[in-house]
Amino acid sequence: MTGIKEVAARAGVSVGTASRALSGNGSVAATTRARVLAAAKELNFVRSYNAASLVTGRSRIIGVIVPSVDRWYFAKVVAGIAEELITVGYDLALYNIFGDRDHQDAVLGDFLMRQRLDAVLPVSLELTTEELTRMLSLRRPVVGIGGPMPGVPTIGIDHFAAASLATGHLLSLGHQKIAHVSGGTDPYRDFKLSDQRQAGFEHEMEKAGAPIRPEWIIASDFTVQDAYKKARTLLAMPERPTAVFAASDEMAIGVMLAARDLGLQVPHDLSVVGIDGHELGETFGLTTIQQFPRKQGQLAARRLLQKLSETAAPSNGAVESSPVAGPGIQESPPLDNLHELISTEFLVRSSTAVPRSSARVPGRT
């Protein structure tokens, strides 16, 4: 089997330079890197990451933890992470906790400790101080997606601002009778995402002097099916709203399907807006806030790779992440300095329009 010494000899460089050119770690001139890669290709050289890890102390594996891999948002985030990692020769170890607290405890308390990882990337997991301390005790870089965490760089969107924008759009069209479909709140997982989006909705309603009716604020579970069931009840009330702001696109689509089954036309009888940028939104003509989950994954992966490139190979307990504040530990930097908000995009489609002068329940006069 061809070794790195043969590749170095063919390219006319030292073994160290060939290794840096093939791994992408360290400074190597572009022309030199191209010569080394060409030599490796000519010799059919396949780099052994297992052998390299013995020298560098790195496995080239990134651990990614998600609440539920079968949900659209998390699948898109993971796709973005994987896309970024594969281009630089890193593998992805995926930990799916299935939205279950016991699974989360098992992953954080056992699996991560046994797996030899270069870095960890938790997605939409609001960790306790104890859990975060345990994760940082791995002494590997950590970057999160979702909300701020002490001592950890994170990436996310401004949920309050997105909800305010969506609600403001409906108000600008002349709607006053606006309902809100909120998502369920998991205190361990979602950084109070639903609360932030509901707060944005209520802020805009109060600012406009529009009534906030408790019976028109319904909780769903971020799925089409559950939102459909809840919306059928909402839209069959003696007095129904003329518009609905849903905290996710899937729930917004559930509302649209319920309206259709009740004989209502969107947007003539009911305007609907969501948040996400789900591909199905285009099919349904859904007005939405695009939050670019794939881009969130890519940015987080780049940030993690940058942290890896800025540090020496982990060995003998070298700390690579800022620990959580505690006895004998330096206090973490302010969250605002570590949490990066990415831009969203407002997409106005055919699901929103000015309200009719009056609204009635289908079949009633």
C-alpha positions in Angstrom: 0.0 0.0 0.0 1.3 3.4 -0.9 2.3 5.5 2.1 2.7 9.2 2.7 6.4 9.0 2.2 5.9 8.0 -1.4 3.4 10.8 -1.9 5.9 13.3 -0.4 8.7 12.0 -2.6 6.5 12.2 -5.7 5.5 15.8 -4.9 9.0 16.8 -3.9 8.1 17.9 -0.4 8.8 16.8 3.2 6.6 14.2 4.9 5.3 16.9 7.3 4.3 19.2 4.4 2.5 16.3 2.6 0.6 15.5 5.8 -0.5 19.1 6.3 -1.6 19.4 2.7 -3.6 16.1 2.8 -5.2 16.9 6.2 -6.0 20.5 5.5 -4.5 21.4 8.9 -1.7 24.0 9.0 -0.4 26.4 6.5 0.6 25.1 3.0 0.9 27.1 -0.2 -2.0 26.5 -2.6 0.4 25.4 -5.4 2.2 23.0 -3.0 -1.2 21.6 -1.8 -2.3 21.0 -5.4 1.0 19.2 -6.2 0.6 16.9 -3.1 -3.0 16.1 -3.9 -2.1 15.3 -7.5 0.7 13.0 -6.4 -1.7 11.3 -4.0 -4.2 10.7 -6.8 -1.5 9.4 -9.1 -0.4 6.9 -6.5 -3.9 6.0 -5.4 -3.1 7.0 -1.9 -5.9 6.8 0.7 -5.2 8.6 3.9 -5.8 6.6 7.1 -7.5 8.7 9.6 -7.1 6.0 12.3 -3.3 6.2 11.8 -3.4 10.0 11.7 -5.4 10.2 14.9 -2.5 8.5 16.7 -0.3 11.3 15.8 -2.7 14.3 16.0 -4.8 13.1 18.9 -7.9 13.7 16.8 -10.5 11.3 15.6 -12.0 13.7 12.9 -15.5 12.9 14.3 -18.0 15.5 15.4 -20.8 14.6 17.7 -24.2 16.1 16.9 -27.1 15.8 19.4 -30.7 16.4 18.2 -34.1 16.1 19.9 -35.7 14.2 17.0 -34.0 13.5 13.7 -37.3 12.8 11.9 -38.6 16.4 12.3 -38.1 18.7 9.3 -36.1 21.5 11.1 -33.7 19.1 12.7 -33.2 17.1 9.5 -32.3 20.3 7.6 -29.9 21.4 10.3 -28.1 18.0 10.3 -27.9 18.1 6.5 -26.2 21.5 6.7 -23.7 20.3 9.3 -23.0 17.1 7.3 -22.5 19.0 4.1 -19.9 21.3 5.7 -18.1 18.5 7.5 -17.7 16.1 4.6 -15.9 18.8 2.5 -13.0 18.7 5.0 -13.0 15.0 5.7 -14.8 15.0 9.1 -17.3 12.3 10.1 -20.5 12.9 11.9 -21.7 10.9 14.9 -25.4 11.5 15.3 -27.2 11.2 18.7 -31.0 11.2 18.4 -32.6 11.6 21.8 -36.1 11.1 20.4 -37.4 14.0 22.4 -37.1 11.9 25.6 -35.6 13.1 28.8 -34.2 9.7 29.7 -32.5 9.3 26.3 -31.0 12.8 26.7 -29.6 11.8 30.1 -28.1 8.6 28.6 -26.4 10.5 25.8 -25.0 13.3 27.9 -24.1 11.0 30.8 -22.7 7.9 29.0 -22.5 7.8 25.2 -20.6 11.1 24.8 -18.2 10.0 27.5 -17.4 6.7 25.7 -17.2 8.2 22.2 -13.9 9.7 21.1 -15.0 13.0 19.6 -13.1 16.0 18.5 -16.1 18.4 19.2 -19.8 18.4 20.1 -22.7 20.3 18.5 -26.0 20.2 20.4 -29.1 21.3 18.5 -32.1 23.0 20.2 -31.1 21.5 23.6 -31.4 23.8 26.6 -29.0 22.2 28.9 -28.9 22.5 32.7 -25.8 23.8 34.3 -24.9 20.3 35.4 -25.4 18.9 31.9 -23.4 21.7 30.3 -20.6 21.2 32.8 -20.6 17.5 32.0 -20.4 18.2 28.3 -17.6 20.7 28.6 -15.7 18.2 30.8 -15.0 16.3 27.6 -12.5 19.1 27.0 -13.5 19.5 23.4 -15.0 22.5 21.5 -18.7 22.9 21.8 -20.9 25.1 19.5 -24.7 25.1 19.9 -27.7 25.8 17.7 -30.9 27.3 19.2 -30.4 29.7 22.1 -27.7 31.1 24.3 -25.7 28.9 26.6 -23.1 30.1 29.2 -19.6 29.8 27.9 -20.6 28.2 24.5 -20.8 29.9 21.1 -24.3 29.5 19.7 -26.3 30.3 16.6 -30.1 31.0 16.2 -32.7 33.4 15.1 -34.6 36.2 17.0 -37.9 34.4 17.6 -39.6 37.4 19.2 -38.7 39.6 16.2 -39.9 37.0 13.7 -43.2 36.6 15.4 -43.6 40.4 15.6 -43.0 40.7 11.9 -45.5 37.9 11.0 -48.2 39.4 13.3 -47.4 43.0 12.1 -48.0 41.8 8.5 -51.5 40.6 9.4 -52.3 43.8 11.3 -51.0 45.9 8.4 -53.6 44.2 6.1 -56.3 45.3 8.4 -56.8 42.2 10.5 -57.8 42.7 14.2 -59.3 39.3 14.9 -56.1 37.3 14.9 -55.6 33.9 16.5 -52.2 32.3 17.4 -51.3 28.6 17.2 -48.5 28.1 19.7 -46.1 25.1 19.9 -45.8 23.0 23.1 -43.0 24.1 25.5 -40.3 21.7 26.5 -38.2 23.4 29.2 -35.3 21.1 28.6 -35.2 21.5 24.8 -36.3 24.6 23.1 -35.1 27.7 24.9 -38.7 28.7 25.4 -39.1 29.1 21.7 -42.9 29.0 21.8 -43.0 31.5 24.6 -40.8 33.9 22.6 -43.0 33.6 19.5 -46.1 34.1 21.5 -44.6 37.1 23.3 -43.8 38.7 19.8 -47.4 38.1 18.8 -48.9 39.6 21.9 -46.5 42.6 21.7 -47.7 43.5 18.2 -51.3 43.0 19.1 -51.1 45.2 22.2 -49.1 47.9 20.3 -51.9 48.0 17.6 -54.7 48.0 20.2 -56.0 44.7 18.9 -57.8 42.3 21.3 -55.9 39.2 22.5 -58.5 36.6 23.1 -57.4 33.7 25.3 -59.7 31.2 23.5 -58.0 32.1 20.2 -54.5 31.1 21.5 -54.2 27.4 21.1 -51.3 25.0 21.9 -50.2 22.4 19.4 -47.2 20.2 19.0 -45.6 21.6 15.8 -47.1 19.0 13.6 -49.6 19.3 10.7 -51.9 16.6 12.2 -52.3 18.1 15.7 -52.7 21.7 14.4 -55.3 20.5 12.0 -57.4 19.0 14.8 -57.0 22.1 17.0 -57.8 24.5 14.1 -61.0 22.7 13.3 -62.3 23.5 16.8 -61.0 27.1 16.6 -62.5 27.8 13.2 -65.9 26.3 14.2 -66.4 28.8 17.1 -69.5 31.0 16.9 -67.1 33.9 16.2 -64.0 33.0 14.4 -60.8 34.9 13.7 -60.1 36.4 10.3 -56.4 35.5 10.5 -54.0 33.0 12.2 -50.4 33.3 13.0 -48.9 29.8 13.6 -45.6 29.3 15.3 -44.4 26.9 12.6 -45.1 26.3 8.9 -46.3 22.7 9.5 -48.9 24.0 12.0 -49.9 26.8 9.6 -50.5 24.1 6.9 -52.6 22.2 9.4 -54.7 25.4 9.9 -55.1 25.8 6.1 -56.2 22.2 5.7 -58.8 22.6 8.5 -60.1 25.8 6.9 -60.5 24.0 3.6 -62.4 21.2 5.2 -64.7 23.7 6.9 -65.5 25.4 3.6 -63.3 28.4 4.2 -61.2 29.9 1.5 -57.6 31.0 2.2 -57.0 34.0 2.1 -60.5 35.3 1.3 -62.1 33.9 4.5 -58.9 33.3 6.5 -55.3 34.6 6.2 -52.6 32.4 7.5 -48.9 33.0 8.2 -46.2 30.8 9.6 -42.5 30.6 10.5 -39.9 28.3 9.1 -39.4 28.3 5.3 -40.6 24.7 4.9 -40.6 23.5 1.3 -44.3 22.7 1.5 -45.0 26.3 2.2 -44.4 27.2 -1.5 -46.8 24.5 -2.6 -49.5 25.8 -0.3 -48.7 29.5 -1.1 -47.9 30.1 2.6 -46.7 33.4 3.8 -43.8 32.7 6.1 -40.6 33.8 7.8 -37.7 31.8 6.3 -35.2 30.8 9.1 -32.8 28.9 6.9 -32.1 25.8 9.1 -29.6 24.3 6.6 -27.6 27.5 6.8 -27.8 27.4 10.6 -26.2 24.0 10.5 -23.5 25.1 8.0 -22.6 28.1 10.1 -22.4 26.2 13.3 -20.2 23.5 11.7 -17.9 26.2 10.2 -17.6 27.9 13.7 -16.8 24.5 15.2 -14.1 23.8 12.6 -12.7 27.2 13.1 -12.3 26.5 16.9 -10.6 23.2 16.1 -8.2 24.9 13.7 -7.3 27.6 16.3 -6.4 25.0 18.9 -3.7 22.4 19.2 -4.7 18.8 19.1 -6.4 17.9 22.4 -4.1 16.0 24.7 -3.5 15.5 28.4 -6.5 17.5 29.5 -5.9 20.7 27.4 -9.1 22.7 27.8 -10.6 23.9 24.6 -14.0 25.2 25.7 -14.8 27.9 28.3 -16.3 26.2 31.3 -19.5 27.2 33.1 -18.9 29.6 36.0 -18.5 27.9 39.3 -16.2 27.5 42.3 -12.6 28.1 41.2 -13.7 28.6 37.6 -13.5 31.9 35.7 -16.9 33.4 34.9 -18.1 32.8 31.3 -18.2 35.7 28.8 -21.6 37.5 28.4 -24.1 35.5 26.5 -24.6 38.4 24.0 -21.0 38.0 22.9 -21.4 34.3 22.2 -24.9 34.0 20.7 -25.0 34.9 17.0 -28.4 35.8 15.4 -28.7 35.0 11.7 -30.9 37.0 9.4 -34.4 35.7 8.4 -36.4 36.5 5.3 -40.1 37.4 5.0 -41.8 35.6 2.2 -45.2 37.0 1.3 -47.3 34.6 -0.7 -51.0 34.0 -1.4 -52.1 32.9 2.0 -52.6 36.4 3.3 -54.9 39.2 2.2 -57.1 42.0 3.5 -60.0 40.7 5.6 -63.6 40.6 4.5 -65.9 43.0 6.2 -67.4 40.2 8.3 -66.7 36.6 9.1 -69.1 33.8 9.8 -69.0 30.1 10.6 -69.6 27.9 7.6 -73.2 26.8 7.3 -74.4 29.7 9.5 -76.3 32.8 8.4 
